[in-house]
Amino acid sequence: MNNIVELDVRPILAGGVDPFEKIMETLKEIDDTDTLKIINTFEPVPLLNVLKSKGYEYKTERPVEGEVHTFLSKVGLANGDNSDLSTQEKPELSFSDLATKYFGKLKEIDVRDLEMPMPMVTILEAIEQLSADEALYVHHKRLPQYLIPELETRGYKLVKKEIDDDNLKLIIYK
């Protein structure tokens, strides 16, 4: 491996913040020949899937119980896509349109009080239980950046409605 830049995201997660922005910022700051070593308590599979499509390869090690080291290296753009990972297409329907469309067919979950990474895990498990004519209504604290590309990979769309700084509503649908 080349020069290794270490980023321990455990303190960020302990503060209840999604480390996505810090990881992306660090990847932009380091040299293309450097390797980013992310230290975490779990393997960030959705992030890794997105970064793989953006030209990164990765290797994961578990040196001790409860600690995961993920090494990210740039190998080139896999599909020529330079788009910003945090952007998303405008939904076809507004939040209120979707609430009306799925009235009586919204499964509701509240992940605001869950520790990371449980909000995302809970959401992904819940969408697997949806029938074709149902949508998922989520009470969340903030927009989960890892979730967006994972939903897109699974064929889902997301619309959001911000209530205040710590209260966001999401509708996830196909």
PyMOL commands that set and color helices and strands:
alter all, ss='L'
color gray80, all
select helices_A, chain A and resi 10-14+20-29+45-53+95-101+118-128+147-153
alter helices_A, ss='H'
color red, helices_A
select strands_A, chain A and resi 4-8+35-40+56-64+67-74+106-110+135-140+157-164+167-173
alter strands_A, ss='S'
color yellow, strands_A
deselect
rebuild
show_as cartoon
